[in-house]
Each structure stands twice: as structure tokens, then as C-alpha cells.
Amino acid sequence: MSQIFRVFVYGTLKRGYPNSHLTKDLKKIGEGQLAYKLPLVIGSSCHIPYLLPKVGKGNQVLGEVYEVNQEELNLLDKLEGYPDYYNRLIVDVNLHECREKVQCMAYILDRFKDDLLEKEFLPFYTIEHATSYILPANRENPLDHRAEVMDYSKQSLTSIPPVVIAMPEVLSADDAKSLLPTFDVILDVRTQKEWDAGHLQLPSVRHVDSLHQHPEKVAELHDIKDMKCLVHCGSGKRATAVGEMLTSFTDLTIVCPGGYSGLQ
């Protein structure tokens, strides 16, 4: 029986993206995000997404997890130029649907030039980013761009150092209720039906329908970056999942497990 591997993809290999011809027929386990922060940047004249092994910088990047056999992995390796260009390292990924943590391979640029750390750190790679990406077949010299981003004096890594995972702070309903006016934004992540039935009447309240099931909606929250944020749902389970998603995105993320009823 062929060995099966899990692969976390965060850029052009995602479904619907420029290189998704290599993943469209693979078994998709689900969507998830890194269990710790790593920088995701776009670099080189080909506008390529790179995940860099600088733990604690950047974001808990969002992506997709697939299962592949050796033959399928070889095709991904060829696209990513492994091992001479991207390295393939093990990362921890929190799956959104089942809230399970899994270990996956990910293609990471470990021998990178330090000036890549001066670029914007992205929480995830979007289809808008992909419009600037130049496919390998359209490059004058498929290898020229590597020298723009690679520091060949560096040694390849064999692993990413272990880290302490940041978790959202948890407040009781009574404590959260007394502090409601102090939050920059209060995220209600219940369904539209629950929202329509009643919600907190405060100017800082924002509704993002079922965010725990739609991590791509984090893009709608770009204006709350570095804000003090309270997340609540109906009972606490969904808010906890969202709180973990936002820990690397907001200045302070607090989850109220008591839910909406406890905050009224």
C-alpha cells in the first residue's frame, strides 16, 4: 500500500488558484490554519507567496490540507523546486471543521534573504494576490527569480523549532458584561437567524455570520487589527474556535464562553 502524506498548502496550490490543477483531484481533508505564527509574504518579480520559518512573526496562516501519495507528492515537489528551492518541513495545523490539530508537510522558503521580513505579513493568500502571480510557463527563465529571494549561504533547516501557542483569554459572562464598554469591537459570530432574534445594542458590535466555518471572512476584519476584541456566540464553542483564529490578528482577543444570553 502506498504511503499517504498530509500537505498544507497556503498559496497558488489552493483550489481555484493558479496551480490548482495539481490539487483539484486530491483528497481534501479540510481548511485550517497554522498552530503558530509564521510570516507569509509575496516576493520576487514573479509575485510568489513564501512561508518563512520565523516562528512568532506574522500570522497563523490560513490554508488547505490534502492527503497525497508518493507520486502526487513528487508532482508537488517538482512545482515547488524541492529540495533546491523550497524546503518541505513539518508544521502543526488546526483543522477548522473538526478542531483537530494535525501535522502536515508544508513548502517553506528556509534559505531566504532577510529583506523578505520587511514585506507585509499576510494572514492568508487571496485570489487578488494571485492575479499578479506569473506561472512557471510564462517566465522567461523559470529559475532567475530564485536569486532574488534566496540566500545560498544559509543552511537548510531540518525542522521548525517548537513554540508556545498563543491562546485567547477567556472571561466569564459576568466579567465580560461589566467590561463591554472597554472593547474596541465585539464580534457576534452566531448565525443570521440568531442575530435577527436578538443581539447586543452597542455601536462596537459587529456580526460576522458563522465565522468559525468561513475563515476566509477574516479578510473582512482587516480594520480591527491591533484592536481589543471580544468574541461571543450562543454558548461559547464557536467563539472559542474564532478566538483561536484571531489570536495572531488582533491586539487582544477575549472569548466569552457564556454566550449572548450571559451578556444581555
C-alpha positions in Angstrom: 0.0 0.0 0.0 1.3 3.4 -1.0 2.3 5.7 1.9 0.0 8.7 2.5 1.2 12.2 3.4 -0.6 15.3 4.6 0.3 18.5 2.9 -0.7 22.1 4.0 -1.0 24.5 1.0 -1.3 28.2 1.5 -0.8 29.8 -1.9 -1.1 29.0 -5.6 -1.9 25.3 -4.9 -5.2 26.1 -3.2 -8.3 25.1 -5.1 -9.3 27.8 -7.6 -5.8 29.3 -7.7 -3.2 29.3 -10.5 -1.6 25.9 -9.7 -4.7 24.1 -8.5 -4.5 21.7 -11.5 -2.2 19.7 -9.1 -4.6 19.6 -6.2 -8.1 19.5 -7.8 -8.2 15.7 -7.8 -6.5 15.2 -4.4 -8.4 14.2 -1.3 -9.0 17.5 0.6 -9.1 17.0 4.4 -10.3 20.5 5.1 -9.3 24.1 5.8 -7.2 25.1 8.7 -4.5 27.4 10.0 -1.1 27.1 11.4 -1.0 26.5 15.1 1.6 29.2 15.5 2.7 32.4 13.7 4.9 32.3 10.6 5.4 35.1 8.0 3.6 34.7 4.7 5.0 37.2 2.2 4.9 37.8 -1.6 8.3 38.1 -3.2 10.3 38.1 -6.4 9.4 39.6 -9.8 7.1 36.6 -10.2 5.0 37.6 -7.2 5.3 34.3 -5.5 3.9 33.5 -2.0 6.5 32.4 0.5 6.1 31.0 4.0 9.2 31.8 6.1 10.4 29.8 9.2 10.5 32.7 11.6 8.3 31.4 14.4 6.4 34.1 16.3 6.4 36.6 13.5 3.5 37.1 11.0 0.2 35.2 11.4 -1.4 31.8 12.0 -1.7 31.5 8.2 -4.8 30.0 6.7 -4.7 27.2 4.1 -5.9 23.9 2.9 -4.9 20.3 3.9 -4.7 17.5 1.4 -3.7 13.8 1.6 -1.3 12.7 -1.2 0.5 9.6 -2.1 4.2 9.5 -3.1 3.5 10.0 -6.8 1.3 13.1 -6.1 3.9 14.4 -3.7 6.6 14.1 -6.3 4.5 16.4 -8.6 4.1 19.0 -5.9 7.9 18.7 -5.2 8.6 19.4 -8.9 6.4 22.6 -8.9 8.0 23.9 -5.6 11.5 23.0 -6.7 12.1 20.9 -3.6 14.8 20.5 -2.2 16.9 23.1 -4.0 14.4 26.0 -3.7 11.5 25.4 -1.2 12.2 23.1 1.7 9.5 20.7 2.9 9.1 20.9 6.6 6.5 19.6 9.2 4.1 22.2 10.6 1.2 21.9 13.1 -2.2 22.8 11.6 -5.5 23.3 13.4 -8.3 22.0 11.2 -11.4 24.2 11.4 -14.2 21.7 10.8 -13.3 19.1 13.5 -11.0 21.4 15.6 -8.3 18.7 15.4 -4.6 19.5 15.3 -2.6 17.6 12.7 0.9 17.5 11.5 1.4 18.3 7.8 4.2 18.9 5.3 4.5 22.5 4.0 6.7 24.1 1.4 8.7 26.7 3.2 11.5 29.0 1.9 14.0 28.4 4.6 17.1 29.9 2.9 15.5 33.3 2.4 17.1 36.8 2.1 16.4 38.8 5.3 14.8 41.7 3.4 11.7 39.5 2.8 11.0 40.1 6.5 10.4 43.8 5.6 7.4 42.9 3.4 3.8 42.8 4.5 2.9 39.7 6.5 -0.3 38.2 5.1 -2.9 36.2 7.2 -3.7 34.3 4.0 -3.2 34.4 0.3 -6.1 35.7 -1.7 -7.3 35.4 -5.3 -6.5 39.1 -5.7 -2.9 38.3 -4.8 -2.9 35.5 -7.4 -3.8 37.9 -10.2 -0.2 39.2 -10.1 1.4 35.7 -10.0 3.4 34.7 -13.0 3.0 31.0 -13.9 6.2 29.0 -14.5 5.3 28.5 -18.2 5.1 32.3 -18.6 8.5 33.1 -17.1 11.4 34.0 -19.4 13.8 32.0 -17.3 12.0 29.8 -14.7 14.9 29.9 -12.3 16.1 33.6 -12.5 13.7 34.7 -9.7 15.2 32.4 -7.1 18.3 34.6 -6.7 16.0 37.5 -5.8 14.8 35.8 -2.7 17.3 33.1 -1.7 20.4 33.4 0.5 22.5 30.5 -0.6 24.9 31.0 2.3 22.2 29.7 4.7 21.9 26.1 5.7 18.6 24.2 5.0 16.6 23.5 8.1 15.5 20.0 9.2 12.6 21.2 11.3 10.8 24.3 12.7 11.6 25.0 16.4 8.8 24.1 18.8 6.8 27.1 20.1 4.3 28.1 22.8 1.0 28.6 21.1 -0.9 31.8 21.9 -4.4 31.2 23.1 -7.2 33.8 23.5 -8.1 35.0 27.0 -11.4 33.7 28.5 -13.7 35.8 30.6 -16.8 34.8 32.4 -20.1 36.3 31.2 -20.4 38.5 34.3 -16.9 39.9 33.9 -17.2 40.3 30.1 -20.6 42.1 30.6 -19.1 44.6 33.1 -16.3 45.3 30.6 -18.4 45.6 27.4 -17.8 49.4 27.0 -14.0 48.9 27.1 -13.8 46.7 24.0 -13.0 48.3 20.6 -15.0 45.7 18.8 -17.5 43.0 19.9 -17.8 40.2 17.4 -21.0 38.2 17.3 -20.3 35.0 15.3 -23.7 33.4 15.6 -25.9 32.6 12.6 -28.0 35.3 10.8 -31.2 33.7 12.3 -29.8 34.0 15.8 -28.7 37.6 15.2 -32.1 38.5 13.9 -33.7 37.1 17.0 -31.7 39.5 19.2 -28.3 41.0 19.6 -26.3 43.4 21.8 -27.3 47.0 21.1 -23.8 48.6 21.2 -22.0 50.6 18.4 -19.0 48.4 18.8 -20.9 45.2 17.9 -20.3 43.6 14.6 -21.9 40.5 13.2 -19.9 38.0 11.1 -22.2 35.1 10.3 -20.7 31.7 11.3 -17.1 32.9 11.0 -15.8 29.6 12.5 -16.9 27.9 9.3 -15.7 30.6 6.9 -12.1 31.5 7.8 -11.8 33.5 4.6 -14.1 36.1 6.1 -11.2 37.2 8.3 -10.4 39.4 5.3 -13.5 41.4 6.2 -12.0 42.2 9.6 -8.8 44.0 8.4 -9.8 47.2 10.2 -9.9 45.5 13.6 -6.2 44.5 13.5 -4.5 45.6 16.8 -7.8 46.3 18.5 -9.1 44.9 21.8 -11.7 42.3 20.7 -14.4 40.3 22.5 -15.9 37.3 20.7 -19.2 35.7 21.6 -21.7 33.2 20.1 -24.6 31.4 21.7 -22.8 29.1 24.1 -19.1 29.5 23.7 -17.9 26.7 21.3 -18.0 28.8 18.1 -16.5 31.8 19.9 -13.6 29.7 21.1 -12.8 28.5 17.6 -12.9 32.0 16.3 -10.9 33.3 19.2 -8.1 30.9 18.3 -8.3 32.1 14.7 -7.9 35.8 15.7 -5.3 35.5 18.4 -2.5 36.4 15.9 -4.6 39.0 14.2 -5.9 41.3 17.0 -4.1 43.1 19.8 -6.1 41.2 22.5 -8.7 38.6 21.8 -11.1 37.6 24.6 -13.7 34.9 24.4 -16.9 34.9 26.4 -18.0 31.2 26.8 -21.2 32.3 28.5 -22.6 33.4 25.1 -25.2 36.0 24.2 -27.6 35.2 27.0 -24.9 35.9 29.6 -24.1 39.3 28.1 -27.6 40.7 27.9 
